């Protein structure tokens, strides 16, 4: 059937995967026990990490030690 062929290529969300025992099951279980304030702090921390990594991609020269040989860049 066409519907089955289409659904075959659809990947489950990270939440659905974790909920069914997938890759991030432990992360989901840990966060289910946290308070709202702990989760908010975690979200802020993760957002800061994302922003840092995005900056490293856009501005790698700001994150590399000056004077490194090209093969170490």
PQR file with spaces between the fields and no chain letter, atoms N, CA, C, O and H, PARSE charges and radii, in Angstrom:
ATOM       1  N    UNK     1       0.826   -1.192    0.000 -0.4000 1.5000
ATOM       2  CA   UNK     1       0.000    0.000    0.000 -0.0000 2.0000
ATOM       3  C    UNK     1       0.868    1.253    0.000  0.5500 1.7000
ATOM       4  O    UNK     1       1.984    1.241    0.521 -0.5500 1.4000
ATOM       5  N    UNK     2       0.363    2.316   -0.576 -0.4000 1.5000
ATOM       6  CA   UNK     2       1.081    3.579   -0.660 -0.0000 2.0000
ATOM       7  C    UNK     2       1.307    4.170    0.731  0.5500 1.7000
ATOM       8  O    UNK     2       2.398    4.663    1.017 -0.5500 1.4000
ATOM       9  H    UNK     2      -0.543    2.326   -0.999  0.4000 1.0000
ATOM      10  N    UNK     3       0.307    4.131    1.587 -0.4000 1.5000
ATOM      11  CA   UNK     3       0.434    4.674    2.940 -0.0000 2.0000
ATOM      12  C    UNK     3       1.547    3.995    3.720  0.5500 1.7000
ATOM      13  O    UNK     3       2.299    4.668    4.425 -0.5500 1.4000
ATOM      14  H    UNK     3      -0.580    3.732    1.354  0.4000 1.0000
ATOM      15  N    UNK     4       1.668    2.693    3.612 -0.4000 1.5000
ATOM      16  CA   UNK     4       2.724    1.962    4.303 -0.0000 2.0000
ATOM      17  C    UNK     4       4.094    2.335    3.764  0.5500 1.7000
ATOM      18  O    UNK     4       5.053    2.448    4.528 -0.5500 1.4000
ATOM      19  H    UNK     4       1.056    2.146    3.040  0.4000 1.0000
ATOM      20  N    UNK     5       4.195    2.526    2.454 -0.4000 1.5000
ATOM      21  CA   UNK     5       5.465    2.905    1.841 -0.0000 2.0000
ATOM      22  C    UNK     5       5.892    4.287    2.314  0.5500 1.7000
ATOM      23  O    UNK     5       7.073    4.523    2.569 -0.5500 1.4000
ATOM      24  H    UNK     5       3.416    2.434    1.834  0.4000 1.0000
ATOM      25  N    UNK     6       4.940    5.190    2.429 -0.4000 1.5000
ATOM      26  CA   UNK     6       5.260    6.538    2.903 -0.0000 2.0000
ATOM      27  C    UNK     6       5.676    6.493    4.368  0.5500 1.7000
ATOM      28  O    UNK     6       6.671    7.116    4.738 -0.5500 1.4000
ATOM      29  H    UNK     6       3.981    4.998    2.222  0.4000 1.0000
ATOM      30  N    UNK     7       4.951    5.784    5.198 -0.4000 1.5000
ATOM      31  CA   UNK     7       5.245    5.710    6.629 -0.0000 2.0000
ATOM      32  C    UNK     7       6.551    4.989    6.913  0.5500 1.7000
ATOM      33  O    UNK     7       7.182    5.229    7.942 -0.5500 1.4000
ATOM      34  H    UNK     7       4.143    5.278    4.898  0.4000 1.0000
ATOM      35  N    UNK     8       6.965    4.104    6.005 -0.4000 1.5000
ATOM      36  CA   UNK     8       8.212    3.368    6.190 -0.0000 2.0000
ATOM      37  C    UNK     8       9.403    4.309    6.297  0.5500 1.7000
ATOM      38  O    UNK     8      10.358    4.022    7.018 -0.5500 1.4000
ATOM      39  H    UNK     8       6.453    3.909    5.169  0.4000 1.0000
ATOM      40  N    UNK     9       9.352    5.442    5.577 -0.4000 1.5000
ATOM      41  CA   UNK     9      10.450    6.400    5.563 -0.0000 2.0000
ATOM      42  C    UNK     9      10.339    7.471    6.648  0.5500 1.7000
ATOM      43  O    UNK     9      11.246    8.290    6.793 -0.5500 1.4000
ATOM      44  H    UNK     9       8.576    5.675    4.991  0.4000 1.0000
ATOM      45  N    UNK    10       9.254    7.482    7.407 -0.4000 1.5000
ATOM      46  CA   UNK    10       9.064    8.484    8.457 -0.0000 2.0000
ATOM      47  C    UNK    10       9.774    8.015    9.716  0.5500 1.7000
ATOM      48  O    UNK    10       9.545    6.906   10.199 -0.5500 1.4000
ATOM      49  H    UNK    10       8.516    6.816    7.289  0.4000 1.0000
ATOM      50  N    UNK    11      10.634    8.871   10.236 -0.4000 1.5000
ATOM      51  CA   UNK    11      11.369    8.524   11.450 -0.0000 2.0000
ATOM      52  C    UNK    11      10.596    9.015   12.665  0.5500 1.7000
ATOM      53  O    UNK    11       9.978   10.079   12.619 -0.5500 1.4000
ATOM      54  H    UNK    11      10.820    9.771    9.843  0.4000 1.0000
ATOM      55  N    UNK    12      10.625    8.255   13.746 -0.4000 1.5000
ATOM      56  CA   UNK    12       9.915    8.708   14.953 -0.0000 2.0000
ATOM      57  C    UNK    12      10.625    9.922   15.550  0.5500 1.7000
ATOM      58  O    UNK    12      11.822   10.126   15.344 -0.5500 1.4000
ATOM      59  H    UNK    12      11.127    7.391   13.784  0.4000 1.0000
ATOM      60  N    UNK    13       9.864   10.714   16.288 -0.4000 1.5000
ATOM      61  CA   UNK    13      10.462   11.869   16.958 -0.0000 2.0000
ATOM      62  C    UNK    13      11.412   11.367   18.048  0.5500 1.7000
ATOM      63  O    UNK    13      11.338   10.210   18.461 -0.5500 1.4000
ATOM      64  H    UNK    13       8.892   10.548   16.455  0.4000 1.0000
ATOM      65  N    UNK    14      12.291   12.234   18.500 -0.4000 1.5000
ATOM      66  CA   UNK    14      13.222   11.874   19.573 -0.0000 2.0000
ATOM      67  C    UNK    14      12.436   11.463   20.811  0.5500 1.7000
ATOM      68  O    UNK    14      12.819   10.524   21.508 -0.5500 1.4000
ATOM      69  H    UNK    14      12.351   13.174   18.165  0.4000 1.0000
ATOM      70  N    UNK    15      11.343   12.163   21.085 -0.4000 1.5000
ATOM      71  CA   UNK    15      10.518   11.831   22.243 -0.0000 2.0000
ATOM      72  C    UNK    15       9.915   10.433   22.102  0.5500 1.7000
ATOM      73  O    UNK    15       9.991    9.624   23.027 -0.5500 1.4000
ATOM      74  H    UNK    15      11.032   12.926   20.518  0.4000 1.0000
ATOM      75  N    UNK    16       9.316   10.153   20.939 -0.4000 1.5000
ATOM      76  CA   UNK    16       8.711    8.833   20.721 -0.0000 2.0000
ATOM      77  C    UNK    16       9.753    7.728   20.829  0.5500 1.7000
ATOM      78  O    UNK    16       9.489    6.663   21.386 -0.5500 1.4000
ATOM      79  H    UNK    16       9.254   10.810   20.188  0.4000 1.0000
ATOM      80  N    UNK    17      10.928    7.990   20.295 -0.4000 1.5000
ATOM      81  CA   UNK    17      12.001    7.007   20.355 -0.0000 2.0000
ATOM      82  C    UNK    17      12.430    6.753   21.805  0.5500 1.7000
ATOM      83  O    UNK    17      12.590    5.603   22.213 -0.5500 1.4000
ATOM      84  H    UNK    17      11.143    8.855   19.842  0.4000 1.0000
ATOM      85  N    UNK    18      12.613    7.814   22.569 -0.4000 1.5000
ATOM      86  CA   UNK    18      13.024    7.674   23.972 -0.0000 2.0000
ATOM      87  C    UNK    18      11.936    6.998   24.784  0.5500 1.7000
ATOM      88  O    UNK    18      12.222    6.160   25.639 -0.5500 1.4000
ATOM      89  H    UNK    18      12.483    8.748   22.236  0.4000 1.0000
ATOM      90  N    UNK    19      10.697    7.361   24.521 -0.4000 1.5000
ATOM      91  CA   UNK    19       9.565    6.792   25.255 -0.0000 2.0000
ATOM      92  C    UNK    19       9.454    5.279   25.030  0.5500 1.7000
ATOM      93  O    UNK    19       9.026    4.540   25.917 -0.5500 1.4000
ATOM      94  H    UNK    19      10.465    8.042   23.826  0.4000 1.0000
ATOM      95  N    UNK    20       9.842    4.835   23.846 -0.4000 1.5000
ATOM      96  CA   UNK    20       9.741    3.408   23.541 -0.0000 2.0000
ATOM      97  C    UNK    20      11.037    2.656   23.840  0.5500 1.7000
ATOM      98  O    UNK    20      11.217    1.523   23.392 -0.5500 1.4000
ATOM      99  H    UNK    20      10.190    5.434   23.126  0.4000 1.0000
ATOM     100  N    UNK    21      11.955    3.294   24.608 -0.4000 1.5000
ATOM     101  CA   UNK    21      13.172    2.611   25.023 -0.0000 2.0000
ATOM     102  C    UNK    21      14.351    2.832   24.099  0.5500 1.7000
ATOM     103  O    UNK    21      15.326    2.083   24.145 -0.5500 1.4000
ATOM     104  H    UNK    21      11.809    4.214   24.972  0.4000 1.0000
ATOM     105  N    UNK    22      14.273    3.846   23.266 -0.4000 1.5000
ATOM     106  CA   UNK    22      15.341    4.114   22.309 -0.0000 2.0000
ATOM     107  C    UNK    22      16.528    4.837   22.913  0.5500 1.7000
ATOM     108  O    UNK    22      16.759    4.808   24.122 -0.5500 1.4000
ATOM     109  H    UNK    22      13.481    4.454   23.229  0.4000 1.0000
ATOM     110  N    UNK    23      17.261    5.477   22.043 -0.4000 1.5000
ATOM     111  CA   UNK    23      18.559    6.062   22.363 -0.0000 2.0000
ATOM     112  C    UNK    23      18.563    6.978   23.591  0.5500 1.7000
ATOM     113  O    UNK    23      19.503    6.927   24.384 -0.5500 1.4000
ATOM     114  H    UNK    23      17.072    5.501   21.062  0.4000 1.0000
ATOM     115  N    UNK    24      17.551    7.802   23.763 -0.4000 1.5000
ATOM     116  CA   UNK    24      17.552    8.792   24.844 -0.0000 2.0000
ATOM     117  C    UNK    24      16.591    8.433   25.983  0.5500 1.7000
ATOM     118  O    UNK    24      16.060    9.313   26.661 -0.5500 1.4000
ATOM     119  H    UNK    24      16.787    7.844   23.119  0.4000 1.0000
ATOM     120  N    UNK    25      16.381    7.161   26.177 -0.4000 1.5000
ATOM     121  CA   UNK    25      15.456    6.714   27.217 -0.0000 2.0000
ATOM     122  C    UNK    25      15.892    7.205   28.596  0.5500 1.7000
ATOM     123  O    UNK    25      15.058    7.663   29.377 -0.5500 1.4000
ATOM     124  H    UNK    25      16.812    6.446   25.626  0.4000 1.0000
ATOM     125  N    UNK    26      17.180    7.115   28.903 -0.4000 1.5000
ATOM     126  CA   UNK    26      17.680    7.546   30.208 -0.0000 2.0000
ATOM     127  C    UNK    26      17.494    9.033   30.421  0.5500 1.7000
ATOM     128  O    UNK    26      17.132    9.463   31.516 -0.5500 1.4000
ATOM     129  H    UNK    26      17.857    6.743   28.269  0.4000 1.0000
ATOM     130  N    UNK    27      17.737    9.827   29.383 -0.4000 1.5000
ATOM     131  CA   UNK    27      17.545   11.277   29.450 -0.0000 2.0000
ATOM     132  C    UNK    27      16.092   11.582   29.796  0.5500 1.7000
ATOM     133  O    UNK    27      15.825   12.406   30.670 -0.5500 1.4000
ATOM     134  H    UNK    27      18.030    9.478   28.493  0.4000 1.0000
ATOM     135  N    UNK    28      15.156   10.929   29.123 -0.4000 1.5000
ATOM     136  CA   UNK    28      13.731   11.140   29.370 -0.0000 2.0000
ATOM     137  C    UNK    28      13.360   10.750   30.800  0.5500 1.7000
ATOM     138  O    UNK    28      12.635   11.479   31.477 -0.5500 1.4000
ATOM     139  H    UNK    28      15.373   10.259   28.412  0.4000 1.0000
ATOM     140  N    UNK    29      13.851    9.612   31.253 -0.4000 1.5000
ATOM     141  CA   UNK    29      13.535    9.163   32.616 -0.0000 2.0000
ATOM     142  C    UNK    29      14.101   10.119   33.662  0.5500 1.7000
ATOM     143  O    UNK    29      13.437   10.422   34.652 -0.5500 1.4000
ATOM     144  H    UNK    29      14.440    9.019   30.703  0.4000 1.0000
ATOM     145  N    UNK    30      15.337   10.597   33.442 -0.4000 1.5000
ATOM     146  CA   UNK    30      15.944   11.543   34.381 -0.0000 2.0000
ATOM     147  C    UNK    30      15.136   12.834   34.466  0.5500 1.7000
ATOM     148  O    UNK    30      14.885   13.349   35.555 -0.5500 1.4000
ATOM     149  H    UNK    30      15.876   10.351   32.637  0.4000 1.0000
ATOM     150  N    UNK    31      14.734   13.347   33.313 -0.4000 1.5000
ATOM     151  CA   UNK    31      14.015   14.627   33.295 -0.0000 2.0000
ATOM     152  C    UNK    31      12.586   14.498   33.798  0.5500 1.7000
ATOM     153  O    UNK    31      12.002   15.489   34.239 -0.5500 1.4000
ATOM     154  H    UNK    31      14.938   12.928   32.428  0.4000 1.0000
ATOM     155  N    UNK    32      12.017   13.320   33.744 -0.4000 1.5000
ATOM     156  CA   UNK    32      10.667   13.118   34.275 -0.0000 2.0000
ATOM     157  C    UNK    32      10.638   13.317   35.789  0.5500 1.7000
ATOM     158  O    UNK    32       9.587   13.612   36.359 -0.5500 1.4000
ATOM     159  H    UNK    32      12.491   12.516   33.386  0.4000 1.0000
ATOM     160  N    UNK    33      11.787   13.158   36.436 -0.4000 1.5000
ATOM     161  CA   UNK    33      11.886   13.288   37.892 -0.0000 2.0000
ATOM     162  C    UNK    33      12.259   14.702   38.339  0.5500 1.7000
ATOM     163  O    UNK    33      12.211   14.997   39.534 -0.5500 1.4000
ATOM     164  H    UNK    33      12.641   12.918   35.973  0.4000 1.0000
ATOM     165  N    UNK    34      12.624   15.572   37.415 -0.4000 1.5000
ATOM     166  CA   UNK    34      13.113   16.907   37.776 -0.0000 2.0000
ATOM     167  C    UNK    34      11.956   17.882   37.998  0.5500 1.7000
ATOM     168  O    UNK    34      10.858   17.709   37.470 -0.5500 1.4000
ATOM     169  H    UNK    34      12.663   15.333   36.445  0.4000 1.0000
ATOM     170  N    UNK    35      12.240   18.907   38.794 -0.4000 1.5000
ATOM     171  CA   UNK    35      11.251   19.955   39.021 -0.0000 2.0000
ATOM     172  C    UNK    35      11.229   20.891   37.813  0.5500 1.7000
ATOM     173  O    UNK    35      12.122   20.857   36.966 -0.5500 1.4000
ATOM     174  H    UNK    35      13.133   19.047   39.223  0.4000 1.0000
ATOM     175  N    UNK    36      10.194   21.724   37.753 -0.4000 1.5000
ATOM     176  CA   UNK    36      10.095   22.690   36.656 -0.0000 2.0000
ATOM     177  C    UNK    36      11.309   23.613   36.624  0.5500 1.7000
ATOM     178  O    UNK    36      11.832   23.911   35.550 -0.5500 1.4000
ATOM     179  H    UNK    36       9.469   21.751   38.441  0.4000 1.0000
ATOM     180  N    UNK    37      11.763   24.069   37.792 -0.4000 1.5000
ATOM     181  CA   UNK    37      12.909   24.971   37.839 -0.0000 2.0000
ATOM     182  C    UNK    37      14.184   24.285   37.349  0.5500 1.7000
ATOM     183  O    UNK    37      14.987   24.902   36.650 -0.5500 1.4000
ATOM     184  H    UNK    37      11.339   23.827   38.665  0.4000 1.0000
ATOM     185  N    UNK    38      14.373   23.025   37.708 -0.4000 1.5000
ATOM     186  CA   UNK    38      15.551   22.286   37.233 -0.0000 2.0000
ATOM     187  C    UNK    38      15.523   22.145   35.716  0.5500 1.7000
ATOM     188  O    UNK    38      16.555   22.259   35.055 -0.5500 1.4000
ATOM     189  H    UNK    38      13.720   22.524   38.276  0.4000 1.0000
ATOM     190  N    UNK    39      14.346   21.897   35.175 -0.4000 1.5000
ATOM     191  CA   UNK    39      14.213   21.755   33.724 -0.0000 2.0000
ATOM     192  C    UNK    39      14.477   23.083   33.037  0.5500 1.7000
ATOM     193  O    UNK    39      15.141   23.119   32.001 -0.5500 1.4000
ATOM     194  H    UNK    39      13.507   21.804   35.712  0.4000 1.0000
ATOM     195  N    UNK    40      13.969   24.172   33.595 -0.4000 1.5000
ATOM     196  CA   UNK    40      14.235   25.497   33.012 -0.0000 2.0000
ATOM     197  C    UNK    40      15.735   25.803   32.989  0.5500 1.7000
ATOM     198  O    UNK    40      16.256   26.306   31.994 -0.5500 1.4000
ATOM     199  H    UNK    40      13.429   24.142   34.436  0.4000 1.0000
ATOM     200  N    UNK    41      16.424   25.497   34.093 -0.4000 1.5000
ATOM     201  CA   UNK    41      17.877   25.715   34.136 -0.0000 2.0000
ATOM     202  C    UNK    41      18.586   24.859   33.098  0.5500 1.7000
ATOM     203  O    UNK    41      19.521   25.313   32.439 -0.5500 1.4000
ATOM     204  H    UNK    41      16.001   25.089   34.902  0.4000 1.0000
ATOM     205  N    UNK    42      18.141   23.635   32.960 -0.4000 1.5000
ATOM     206  CA   UNK    42      18.742   22.731   31.962 -0.0000 2.0000
ATOM     207  C    UNK    42      18.518   23.258   30.551  0.5500 1.7000
ATOM     208  O    UNK    42      19.422   23.206   29.718 -0.5500 1.4000
ATOM     209  H    UNK    42      17.381   23.266   33.496  0.4000 1.0000
ATOM     210  N    UNK    43      17.333   23.757   30.282 -0.4000 1.5000
ATOM     211  CA   UNK    43      17.038   24.314   28.957 -0.0000 2.0000
ATOM     212  C    UNK    43      17.963   25.488   28.676  0.5500 1.7000
ATOM     213  O    UNK    43      18.516   25.598   27.582 -0.5500 1.4000
ATOM     214  H    UNK    43      16.598   23.798   30.959  0.4000 1.0000
ATOM     215  N    UNK    44      18.134   26.370   29.664 -0.4000 1.5000
ATOM     216  CA   UNK    44      19.035   27.516   29.470 -0.0000 2.0000
ATOM     217  C    UNK    44      20.453   27.048   29.204  0.5500 1.7000
ATOM     218  O    UNK    44      21.128   27.587   28.327 -0.5500 1.4000
ATOM     219  H    UNK    44      17.685   26.281   30.553  0.4000 1.0000
ATOM     220  N    UNK    45      20.912   26.058   29.945 -0.4000 1.5000
ATOM     221  CA   UNK    45      22.260   25.535   29.768 -0.0000 2.0000
ATOM     222  C    UNK    45      22.430   24.911   28.380  0.5500 1.7000
ATOM     223  O    UNK    45      23.428   25.161   27.705 -0.5500 1.4000
ATOM     224  H    UNK    45      20.364   25.621   30.658  0.4000 1.0000
ATOM     225  N    UNK    46      21.479   24.118   27.964 -0.4000 1.5000
ATOM     226  CA   UNK    46      21.544   23.501   26.641 -0.0000 2.0000
ATOM     227  C    UNK    46      21.500   24.563   25.543  0.5500 1.7000
ATOM     228  O    UNK    46      22.185   24.442   24.528 -0.5500 1.4000
ATOM     229  H    UNK    46      20.667   23.914   28.512  0.4000 1.0000
ATOM     230  N    UNK    47      20.688   25.607   25.751 -0.4000 1.5000
ATOM     231  CA   UNK    47      20.612   26.684   24.763 -0.0000 2.0000
ATOM     232  C    UNK    47      21.958   27.401   24.651  0.5500 1.7000
ATOM     233  O    UNK    47      22.388   27.744   23.550 -0.5500 1.4000
ATOM     234  H    UNK    47      20.131   25.706   26.576  0.4000 1.0000
ATOM     235  N    UNK    48      22.622   27.627   25.781 -0.4000 1.5000
ATOM     236  CA   UNK    48      23.942   28.254   25.761 -0.0000 2.0000
ATOM     237  C    UNK    48      24.949   27.392   25.003  0.5500 1.7000
ATOM     238  O    UNK    48      25.770   27.910   24.247 -0.5500 1.4000
ATOM     239  H    UNK    48      22.273   27.349   26.676  0.4000 1.0000
ATOM     240  N    UNK    49      24.884   26.069   25.205 -0.4000 1.5000
ATOM     241  CA   UNK    49      25.786   25.162   24.489 -0.0000 2.0000
ATOM     242  C    UNK    49      25.525   25.215   22.985  0.5500 1.7000
ATOM     243  O    UNK    49      26.461   25.201   22.186 -0.5500 1.4000
ATOM     244  H    UNK    49      24.216   25.648   25.819  0.4000 1.0000
ATOM     245  N    UNK    50      24.249   25.276   22.606 -0.4000 1.5000
ATOM     246  CA   UNK    50      23.891   25.366   21.189 -0.0000 2.0000
ATOM     247  C    UNK    50      24.456   26.647   20.591  0.5500 1.7000
ATOM     248  O    UNK    50      25.049   26.630   19.513 -0.5500 1.4000
ATOM     249  H    UNK    50      23.489   25.288   23.256  0.4000 1.0000
ATOM     250  N    UNK    51      24.268   27.761   21.301 -0.4000 1.5000
ATOM     251  CA   UNK    51      24.760   29.045   20.798 -0.0000 2.0000
ATOM     252  C    UNK    51      26.284   29.046   20.668  0.5500 1.7000
ATOM     253  O    UNK    51      26.825   29.587   19.704 -0.5500 1.4000
ATOM     254  H    UNK    51      23.786   27.775   22.177  0.4000 1.0000
ATOM     255  N    UNK    52      26.973   28.444   21.637 -0.4000 1.5000
ATOM     256  CA   UNK    52      28.438   28.361   21.566 -0.0000 2.0000
ATOM     257  C    UNK    52      28.865   27.555   20.344  0.5500 1.7000
ATOM     258  O    UNK    52      29.772   27.968   19.621 -0.5500 1.4000
ATOM     259  H    UNK    52      26.533   28.005   22.420  0.4000 1.0000
ATOM     260  N    UNK    53      28.236   26.431   20.106 -0.4000 1.5000
ATOM     261  CA   UNK    53      28.595   25.591   18.965 -0.0000 2.0000
ATOM     262  C    UNK    53      28.267   26.285   17.644  0.5500 1.7000
ATOM     263  O    UNK    53      29.019   26.168   16.676 -0.5500 1.4000
ATOM     264  H    UNK    53      27.499   26.095   20.693  0.4000 1.0000
ATOM     265  N    UNK    54      27.151   27.004   17.604 -0.4000 1.5000
ATOM     266  CA   UNK    54      26.823   27.735   16.386 -0.0000 2.0000
ATOM     267  C    UNK    54      27.868   28.811   16.111  0.5500 1.7000
ATOM     268  O    UNK    54      28.257   29.028   14.963 -0.5500 1.4000
ATOM     269  H    UNK    54      26.541   27.099   18.391  0.4000 1.0000
ATOM     270  N    UNK    55      28.324   29.490   17.178 -0.4000 1.5000
ATOM     271  CA   UNK    55      29.359   30.503   17.007 -0.0000 2.0000
ATOM     272  C    UNK    55      30.666   29.868   16.539  0.5500 1.7000
ATOM     273  O    UNK    55      31.375   30.456   15.722 -0.5500 1.4000
ATOM     274  H    UNK    55      28.008   29.314   18.110  0.4000 1.0000
ATOM     275  N    UNK    56      30.993   28.689   17.039 -0.4000 1.5000
ATOM     276  CA   UNK    56      32.209   27.998   16.606 -0.0000 2.0000
ATOM     277  C    UNK    56      32.152   27.662   15.122  0.5500 1.7000
ATOM     278  O    UNK    56      33.174   27.685   14.436 -0.5500 1.4000
ATOM     279  H    UNK    56      30.417   28.212   17.703  0.4000 1.0000
ATOM     280  N    UNK    57      30.965   27.353   14.632 -0.4000 1.5000
ATOM     281  CA   UNK    57      30.804   27.042   13.209 -0.0000 2.0000
ATOM     282  C    UNK    57      30.941   28.306   12.367  0.5500 1.7000
ATOM     283  O    UNK    57      31.609   28.299   11.333 -0.5500 1.4000
ATOM     284  H    UNK    57      30.135   27.334   15.189  0.4000 1.0000
ATOM     285  N    UNK    58      30.307   29.389   12.811 -0.4000 1.5000
ATOM     286  CA   UNK    58      30.305   30.634   12.052 -0.0000 2.0000
ATOM     287  C    UNK    58      31.635   31.378   12.169  0.5500 1.7000
ATOM     288  O    UNK    58      32.104   31.964   11.193 -0.5500 1.4000
ATOM     289  H    UNK    58      29.764   29.394   13.651  0.4000 1.0000
ATOM     290  N    UNK    59      32.244   31.360   13.357 -0.4000 1.5000
ATOM     291  CA   UNK    59      33.469   32.122   13.623 -0.0000 2.0000
ATOM     292  C    UNK    59      34.568   31.232   14.200  0.5500 1.7000
ATOM     293  O    UNK    59      34.986   31.450   15.336 -0.5500 1.4000
ATOM     294  H    UNK    59      31.863   30.884   14.150  0.4000 1.0000
ATOM     295  N    UNK    60      35.046   30.240   13.455 -0.4000 1.5000
ATOM     296  CA   UNK    60      36.037   29.327   14.025 -0.0000 2.0000
ATOM     297  C    UNK    60      37.336   30.031   14.429  0.5500 1.7000
ATOM     298  O    UNK    60      38.040   29.568   15.327 -0.5500 1.4000
ATOM     299  H    UNK    60      34.706   30.063   12.532  0.4000 1.0000
ATOM     300  N    UNK    61      37.649   31.135   13.775 -0.4000 1.5000
ATOM     301  CA   UNK    61      38.884   31.858   14.098 -0.0000 2.0000
ATOM     302  C    UNK    61      38.867   32.384   15.538  0.5500 1.7000
ATOM     303  O    UNK    61      39.925   32.613   16.125 -0.5500 1.4000
ATOM     304  H    UNK    61      37.077   31.511   13.046  0.4000 1.0000
ATOM     305  N    UNK    62      37.696   32.573   16.099 -0.4000 1.5000
ATOM     306  CA   UNK    62      37.601   33.039   17.485 -0.0000 2.0000
ATOM     307  C    UNK    62      37.867   31.928   18.500  0.5500 1.7000
ATOM     308  O    UNK    62      38.032   32.198   19.689 -0.5500 1.4000
ATOM     309  H    UNK    62      36.836   32.387   15.622  0.4000 1.0000
ATOM     310  N    UNK    63      37.909   30.695   18.038 -0.4000 1.5000
ATOM     311  CA   UNK    63      38.022   29.552   18.939 -0.0000 2.0000
ATOM     312  C    UNK    63      39.313   28.765   18.753  0.5500 1.7000
ATOM     313  O    UNK    63      39.523   27.754   19.421 -0.5500 1.4000
ATOM     314  H    UNK    63      37.775   30.475   17.071  0.4000 1.0000
ATOM     315  N    UNK    64      40.179   29.222   17.849 -0.4000 1.5000
ATOM     316  CA   UNK    64      41.419   28.511   17.550 -0.0000 2.0000
ATOM     317  C    UNK    64      42.584   29.275   18.163  0.5500 1.7000
ATOM     318  O    UNK    64      42.631   30.503   18.099 -0.5500 1.4000
ATOM     319  H    UNK    64      40.008   30.044   17.306  0.4000 1.0000
ATOM     320  N    UNK    65      43.515   28.549   18.752 -0.4000 1.5000
ATOM     321  CA   UNK    65      44.700   29.163   19.316 -0.0000 2.0000
ATOM     322  C    UNK    65      45.570   29.724   18.188  0.5500 1.7000
ATOM     323  O    UNK    65      45.894   29.009   17.240 -0.5500 1.4000
ATOM     324  H    UNK    65      43.476   27.551   18.804  0.4000 1.0000
ATOM     325  N    UNK    66      45.953   31.013   18.292 -0.4000 1.5000
ATOM     326  CA   UNK    66      46.789   31.588   17.230 -0.0000 2.0000
ATOM     327  C    UNK    66      48.127   30.859   17.109  0.5500 1.7000
ATOM     328  O    UNK    66      48.700   30.425   18.108 -0.5500 1.4000
ATOM     329  H    UNK    66      45.690   31.594   19.062  0.4000 1.0000
ATOM     330  N    UNK    67      48.614   30.731   15.885 -0.4000 1.5000
ATOM     331  CA   UNK    67      49.918   30.145   15.655 -0.0000 2.0000
ATOM     332  C    UNK    67      49.915   28.633   15.464  0.5500 1.7000
ATOM     333  O    UNK    67      50.980   28.035   15.311 -0.5500 1.4000
ATOM     334  H    UNK    67      48.149   31.083   15.073  0.4000 1.0000
ATOM     335  N    UNK    68      48.746   28.004   15.468 -0.4000 1.5000
ATOM     336  CA   UNK    68      48.706   26.553   15.238 -0.0000 2.0000
ATOM     337  C    UNK    68      49.036   26.266   13.777  0.5500 1.7000
ATOM     338  O    UNK    68      48.644   27.030   12.895 -0.5500 1.4000
ATOM     339  H    UNK    68      47.881   28.489   15.592  0.4000 1.0000
ATOM     340  N    UNK    69      49.747   25.184   13.513 -0.4000 1.5000
ATOM     341  CA   UNK    69      50.009   24.786   12.126 -0.0000 2.0000
ATOM     342  C    UNK    69      48.675   24.454   11.436  0.5500 1.7000
ATOM     343  O    UNK    69      47.737   24.016   12.102 -0.5500 1.4000
ATOM     344  H    UNK    69      50.065   24.564   14.230  0.4000 1.0000
ATOM     345  N    UNK    70      48.580   24.653   10.134 -0.4000 1.5000
ATOM     346  CA   UNK    70      47.320   24.431    9.411 -0.0000 2.0000
ATOM     347  C    UNK    70      46.716   23.038    9.618  0.5500 1.7000
ATOM     348  O    UNK    70      45.493   22.897    9.651 -0.5500 1.4000
ATOM     349  H    UNK    70      49.343   25.008    9.593  0.4000 1.0000
ATOM     350  N    UNK    71      47.557   22.011    9.758 -0.4000 1.5000
ATOM     351  CA   UNK    71      47.031   20.658    9.936 -0.0000 2.0000
ATOM     352  C    UNK    71      46.327   20.473   11.283  0.5500 1.7000
ATOM     353  O    UNK    71      45.605   19.493   11.464 -0.5500 1.4000
ATOM     354  H    UNK    71      48.550   22.126    9.732  0.4000 1.0000
ATOM     355  N    UNK    72      46.519   21.384   12.218 -0.4000 1.5000
ATOM     356  CA   UNK    72      45.848   21.279   13.511 -0.0000 2.0000
ATOM     357  C    UNK    72      44.594   22.149   13.593  0.5500 1.7000
ATOM     358  O    UNK    72      43.895   22.134   14.606 -0.5500 1.4000
ATOM     359  H    UNK    72      47.105   22.181   12.071  0.4000 1.0000
ATOM     360  N    UNK    73      44.314   22.890   12.553 -0.4000 1.5000
ATOM     361  CA   UNK    73      43.132   23.756   12.563 -0.0000 2.0000
ATOM     362  C    UNK    73      41.879   22.982   12.343  0.5500 1.7000
ATOM     363  O    UNK    73      40.792   23.560   12.322 -0.5500 1.4000
ATOM     364  H    UNK    73      44.882   22.902   11.730  0.4000 1.0000
